[in-house]
Amino acid sequence: MLVIDSHHHLWDWDILGLPDFPPEMEILKAAHLPQDFKKEIDAVGVTASVLVGGYPLSYSQHQWYFEIGRAHV
């Protein structure tokens, strides 16, 4: 059965240069990459998802998302 997650986010602060979050949101500083996401969706039976960015992104940040997407189709 096909189960689609309507959207998900991936990030790596070191690569994307995202703005700092307040201290109470420090947990989000850890990179969240395809291998992390795959473990989560495999555990609940999701078979596909839509990758989205969460900030206004620069050209190089968009390129990172495109590379991630192409590598994990």
DSSP file (Angstrom, degrees, kcal/mol; ACC not computed):
  #  RESIDUE AA STRUCTURE BP1 BP2  ACC     N-H-->O    O-->H-N    N-H-->O    O-->H-N    TCO  KAPPA ALPHA  PHI   PSI    X-CA   Y-CA   Z-CA
    1    1 A M              0   0    0      0, 0.0     2,-0.6     0, 0.0    46,-0.0   0.000 360.0 360.0 360.0 139.8    0.0    0.0    0.0
    2    2 A L        -     0   0    0     44,-0.1     2,-0.5    45,-0.1    44,-0.1  -0.754 360.0-179.2 -86.1 121.8    1.2    3.5   -0.8
    3    3 A V        -     0   0    0     -2,-0.6    44,-2.7    42,-0.2    45,-1.6  -0.981   8.1-164.7-124.2 117.5    1.3    5.8    2.2
    4    4 A I  E     -a   48   0A   0     -2,-0.5     2,-0.5    43,-0.2    45,-0.2  -0.894  15.5-144.5-111.8 126.8    2.5    9.4    1.6
    5    5 A D  E     -a   49   0A   0     43,-2.7    45,-1.1    -2,-0.5     3,-0.1  -0.758  21.5-135.3 -80.4 127.9    3.6   11.9    4.2
    6    6 A S  E    S-     0   0A   0     -2,-0.5     2,-0.3     1,-0.2    -1,-0.1   0.769  74.8 -18.9 -64.6 -26.2    2.4   15.3    2.9
    7    7 A H  E     -     0   0A   0     42,-0.0     2,-0.3     2,-0.0    44,-0.2  -0.936  56.4-172.6-171.6 155.9    5.7   17.0    3.7
    8    8 A H  E     -a   51   0A   0     42,-2.3    44,-2.6    -2,-0.3     2,-0.4  -0.976  17.1-133.8-147.8 161.6    8.9   16.7    5.7
    9    9 A H        -     0   0    0     -2,-0.3     2,-0.3    42,-0.2    44,-0.1  -0.906  14.0-172.2-117.3 144.7   11.9   18.9    6.4
   10   10 A L        +     0   0    0     42,-0.5     2,-0.3    -2,-0.4    23,-0.2  -0.962  15.6 165.7-127.7 149.3   15.6   18.0    6.3
   11   11 A W  B     -B   32   0B   0     21,-2.2    21,-2.5    -2,-0.3     2,-0.3  -0.996  29.2-166.8-159.9 159.6   18.4   20.3    7.5
   12   12 A D    >>  -     0   0    0     -2,-0.3     4,-3.2    19,-0.2     3,-0.6  -0.824  14.8-156.3-148.4 106.9   22.0   20.6    8.5
   13   13 A W  H 3> S+     0   0    0     16,-0.5     4,-2.2    -2,-0.3     5,-0.4   0.865  93.8  53.8 -53.8 -40.8   22.9   23.8   10.2
   14   14 A D  H 34 S+     0   0    0      1,-0.2    -1,-0.3     2,-0.2     0, 0.0   0.876 117.4  35.4 -64.9 -37.9   26.6   23.6    9.2
   15   15 A I  H <4 S+     0   0    0     -3,-0.6    -2,-0.2     1,-0.1    -1,-0.2   0.908 125.0  38.3 -81.9 -44.4   25.7   23.2    5.5
   16   16 A L  H  < S-     0   0    0     -4,-3.2    -3,-0.2    45,-0.0    -2,-0.2   0.679  90.8-139.1 -85.9 -18.2   22.7   25.5    5.2
   17   17 A G     <  -     0   0    0     -4,-2.2    -3,-0.1    -5,-0.4    -4,-0.1   0.924  33.6-176.2  61.0  44.4   23.8   28.3    7.6
   18   18 A L        -     0   0    0     -5,-0.4    -1,-0.1     1,-0.1     3,-0.1  -0.330  30.7 -92.1 -73.6 156.4   20.4   28.6    9.1
   19   19 A P        -     0   0    0      0, 0.0    -1,-0.1     0, 0.0     2,-0.1  -0.274  49.8 -92.2 -66.8 154.9   19.6   31.3   11.7
   20   20 A D        -     0   0    0     -3,-0.1     6,-0.0     1,-0.1     9,-0.0  -0.373  36.3-141.0 -66.8 144.2   20.0   30.5   15.4
   21   21 A F        -     0   0    0      1,-0.1    -1,-0.1    -3,-0.1     5,-0.0  -0.645  33.0 -87.8 -96.2 160.9   17.0   29.3   17.3
   22   22 A P    >   -     0   0    0      0, 0.0     3,-2.4     0, 0.0    -1,-0.1  -0.306  46.5-102.1 -63.2 156.7   16.2   30.3   20.9
   23   23 A P  G >  S+     0   0    0      0, 0.0     3,-1.7     0, 0.0     4,-0.2   0.802 119.6  62.9 -52.9 -34.4   17.9   28.1   23.6
   24   24 A E  G 3  S+     0   0    0      1,-0.3     3,-0.2     2,-0.1     0, 0.0   0.624 103.8  49.9 -69.8 -10.0   14.7   26.2   24.3
   25   25 A M  G X  S+     0   0    0     -3,-2.4     3,-2.1     1,-0.1    -1,-0.3   0.104  70.9 122.5-111.8  21.1   14.7   24.9   20.7
   26   26 A E  G X   +     0   0    0     -3,-1.7     3,-2.3     1,-0.3     4,-0.4   0.763  60.5  73.2 -54.5 -29.8   18.4   23.7   20.8
   27   27 A I  G >  S+     0   0    0      1,-0.3     3,-1.0    -3,-0.2    -1,-0.3   0.800  88.2  62.6 -58.0 -27.8   17.3   20.2   19.9
   28   28 A L  G <  S+     0   0    0     -3,-2.1    -1,-0.3     1,-0.2    -2,-0.2   0.579  83.6  78.2 -75.6  -8.5   16.6   21.4   16.3
   29   29 A K  G <  S+     0   0    0     -3,-2.3   -16,-0.5    -4,-0.2    -1,-0.2   0.773  73.0  94.3 -69.8 -25.6   20.3   22.3   15.9
   30   30 A A  S <  S-     0   0    0     -3,-1.0   -19,-0.1    -4,-0.4     2,-0.0  -0.449  91.1-103.8 -67.3 138.5   21.1   18.6   15.3
   31   31 A A        -     0   0    0     -2,-0.1     2,-0.5   -19,-0.1   -19,-0.2  -0.327  27.8-157.6 -61.0 142.7   21.2   17.8   11.6
   32   32 A H  B     +B   11   0B   0    -21,-2.5   -21,-2.2    -4,-0.1    -1,-0.1  -0.927  25.7 171.0-124.8 103.5   18.1   15.9   10.4
   33   33 A L    >>  -     0   0    0     -2,-0.5     4,-2.2   -23,-0.2     3,-1.1  -0.569  48.7 -88.5-115.4 171.1   19.2   14.1    7.2
   34   34 A P  H 3> S+     0   0    0      0, 0.0     4,-3.0     0, 0.0     5,-0.2   0.848 123.8  54.3 -51.0 -41.6   17.6   11.4    4.9
   35   35 A Q  H 3> S+     0   0    0      1,-0.2     4,-1.4     2,-0.2     5,-0.1   0.853 110.1  48.3 -64.3 -32.2   19.0    8.5    6.9
   36   36 A D  H <> S+     0   0    0     -3,-1.1     4,-1.5     2,-0.2    -1,-0.2   0.929 113.8  46.2 -68.8 -46.2   17.3    9.9   10.0
   37   37 A F  H  X S+     0   0    0     -4,-2.2     4,-2.6     1,-0.2     5,-0.3   0.898 107.6  57.3 -63.8 -41.5   14.0   10.4    8.3
   38   38 A K  H  X S+     0   0    0     -4,-3.0     4,-2.6    -5,-0.2     5,-0.2   0.896 103.8  52.7 -58.9 -41.7   14.1    7.0    6.7
   39   39 A K  H  X S+     0   0    0     -4,-1.4     4,-1.4     1,-0.2    -1,-0.2   0.911 111.6  47.5 -59.4 -41.6   14.3    5.3   10.1
   40   40 A E  H  X S+     0   0    0     -4,-1.5     4,-0.7     2,-0.2    -2,-0.2   0.928 115.2  42.1 -67.7 -46.1   11.3    7.2   11.2
   41   41 A I  H >X>S+     0   0    0     -4,-2.6     5,-2.0     1,-0.2     4,-0.8   0.861 110.3  56.6 -74.0 -32.9    9.1    6.6    8.2
   42   42 A D  H ><5S+     0   0    0     -4,-2.6     3,-0.6    -5,-0.3    -1,-0.2   0.884 102.1  58.1 -61.5 -36.3   10.1    2.9    7.9
   43   43 A A  H 3<5S+     0   0    0     -4,-1.4    -1,-0.2    -5,-0.2    -2,-0.2   0.749 115.4  34.4 -66.2 -24.2    8.9    2.4   11.5
   44   44 A V  H <<5S-     0   0    0     -3,-0.7    -1,-0.2    -4,-0.7    -2,-0.2   0.341 114.7-106.2-116.2   5.8    5.4    3.6   10.7
   45   45 A G  T <<5 +     0   0    0     -4,-0.8     2,-0.3    -3,-0.6    -3,-0.2   0.661  60.2 155.9  84.5  15.9    5.0    2.3    7.1
   46   46 A V      < -     0   0    0     -5,-2.0    -1,-0.3    -6,-0.1   -42,-0.2  -0.618  19.3-174.8 -75.8 134.6    5.3    5.6    5.1
   47   47 A T        +     0   0    0    -44,-2.7     2,-0.3    -2,-0.3   -43,-0.2   0.603  63.0  11.7-107.5 -15.3    6.4    4.8    1.6
   48   48 A A  E     -a    4   0A   0    -45,-1.6   -43,-2.7    -7,-0.1     2,-0.3  -0.984  59.4-175.8-156.9 159.7    6.9    8.3    0.2
   49   49 A S  E     -a    5   0A   0     -2,-0.3     2,-0.6   -45,-0.2   -43,-0.2  -0.980  27.6-115.4-155.3 162.6    7.1   11.9    1.3
   50   50 A V  E     -     0   0A   0    -45,-1.1   -42,-2.3    -2,-0.3     2,-0.4  -0.921  27.8-141.1-106.3 121.4    7.4   15.5   -0.1
   51   51 A L  E     +a    8   0A   0     -2,-0.6     2,-0.3   -44,-0.2   -42,-0.2  -0.687  27.5 174.9 -83.4 128.7   10.6   17.3    0.9
   52   52 A V        -     0   0    0    -44,-2.6   -42,-0.5    -2,-0.4     2,-0.3  -0.947  26.8-127.9-132.0 154.0   10.1   21.0    1.7
   53   53 A G        -     0   0    0     -2,-0.3   -42,-0.1   -44,-0.1     4,-0.1  -0.697  10.4-154.1 -95.4 154.5   12.3   23.9    2.9
   54   54 A G        +     0   0    0     -2,-0.3    -1,-0.1     2,-0.1   -45,-0.0   0.510  69.0  46.0-110.7  -5.0   11.2   25.9    5.9
   55   55 A Y  S    S-     0   0    0    -37,-0.0     2,-0.4     0, 0.0    -2,-0.1  -0.860  99.6 -82.3-127.6 161.9   12.9   29.3    5.4
   56   56 A P        -     0   0    0      0, 0.0     2,-0.3     0, 0.0    -2,-0.1  -0.590  63.3-149.7 -59.5 125.4   13.4   31.7    2.6
   57   57 A L        -     0   0    0     -2,-0.4     2,-0.1     1,-0.1    -4,-0.0  -0.767   9.3-128.7-111.2 147.9   16.4   29.9    1.0
   58   58 A S     >  -     0   0    0     -2,-0.3     4,-2.4     1,-0.1     5,-0.2  -0.299  38.7 -98.5 -78.6 172.3   19.4   31.1   -1.0
   59   59 A Y  H  > S+     0   0    0      1,-0.2     4,-2.3     2,-0.2     5,-0.1   0.923 125.2  49.4 -58.5 -45.8   20.3   29.5   -4.3
   60   60 A S  H  > S+     0   0    0      1,-0.2     4,-1.7     2,-0.2    -1,-0.2   0.855 109.4  52.0 -66.7 -33.7   23.0   27.4   -2.7
   61   61 A Q  H  > S+     0   0    0      2,-0.2     4,-1.8     1,-0.2    -1,-0.2   0.910 109.2  50.0 -67.1 -41.4   20.5   26.2    0.0
   62   62 A H  H  X S+     0   0    0     -4,-2.4     4,-2.7     1,-0.2    -2,-0.2   0.911 107.2  55.4 -60.0 -41.9   18.0   25.2   -2.8
   63   63 A Q  H  X S+     0   0    0     -4,-2.3     4,-2.7     1,-0.2    -1,-0.2   0.898 104.3  53.6 -58.9 -41.0   20.8   23.3   -4.5
   64   64 A W  H  X S+     0   0    0     -4,-1.7     4,-2.4     1,-0.2    -1,-0.2   0.932 110.0  47.6 -59.6 -46.0   21.4   21.3   -1.3
   65   65 A Y  H  X S+     0   0    0     -4,-1.8     4,-2.7     1,-0.2    -2,-0.2   0.910 111.5  50.3 -62.3 -42.4   17.8   20.3   -1.2
   66   66 A F  H  X S+     0   0    0     -4,-2.7     4,-2.8     2,-0.2     5,-0.2   0.914 110.7  49.4 -62.7 -42.0   17.8   19.4   -4.9
   67   67 A E  H  X S+     0   0    0     -4,-2.7     4,-2.0     2,-0.2    -2,-0.2   0.920 112.2  47.9 -62.6 -43.8   20.9   17.2   -4.4
   68   68 A I  H  X S+     0   0    0     -4,-2.4     4,-0.9    -5,-0.2    -2,-0.2   0.933 113.3  48.5 -60.8 -46.8   19.3   15.5   -1.4
   69   69 A G  H >< S+     0   0    0     -4,-2.7     3,-0.8     1,-0.2    -2,-0.2   0.923 111.7  47.9 -61.5 -46.5   16.1   14.9   -3.3
   70   70 A R  H >< S+     0   0    0     -4,-2.8     3,-0.8     1,-0.2    -1,-0.2   0.863 110.7  52.4 -63.6 -35.5   17.8   13.5   -6.4
   71   71 A A  H 3< S+     0   0    0     -4,-2.0    -1,-0.2     1,-0.2    -2,-0.2   0.664 115.1  40.9 -75.7 -15.5   20.0   11.2   -4.3
   72   72 A H  T <<        0   0    0     -4,-0.9    -1,-0.2    -3,-0.8    -2,-0.2  -0.094 360.0 360.0-128.5  36.9   17.0    9.7   -2.5
   73   73 A V    <         0   0    0     -3,-0.8    -1,-0.1    -5,-0.0    -2,-0.1   0.463 360.0 360.0 -78.9 360.0   14.3    9.2   -5.1
